[in-house]
Amino acid sequence: MGDFTGVLVFAIFILGFGVMSLGVAWVLRPARPDPVKLANYECGAEPIGSAWIQFPVGFYLVAIIFIVFDALAVFLFPWAMVLRTIGMTAFWVMAVFVAIILLGWLYAYREGVLEWK
């Protein structure tokens, strides 16, 4: 426990600061509900219809593909920075990872996920 005492104290301070900040903001905020204040607002245009609509599945598929390529970027750049020190085994592991991502992209392309209709 001795090695993690500092981490525990720091975590308690973080949680305490977060709770205290939210509590102070809740006490000091003005509470003036108004229909205009509670209305949906988007780009200065008056909202038309309900905000609860179904989006086409294409939006979700593009979001999933974005997350996949974002994961690729998150792992690829740090790997490239230390490639010389970690050796050829790491190179081949990343090559397999990129190949799997490429297969996912090819599948999405063949299924027409990347095309807006």
PyMOL commands that set and color helices and strands:
alter all, ss='L'
color gray80, all
select helices_A, chain A and resi 2-28+35-38+57-81+83-86+88-111
alter helices_A, ss='H'
color red, helices_A
deselect
rebuild
show_as cartoon
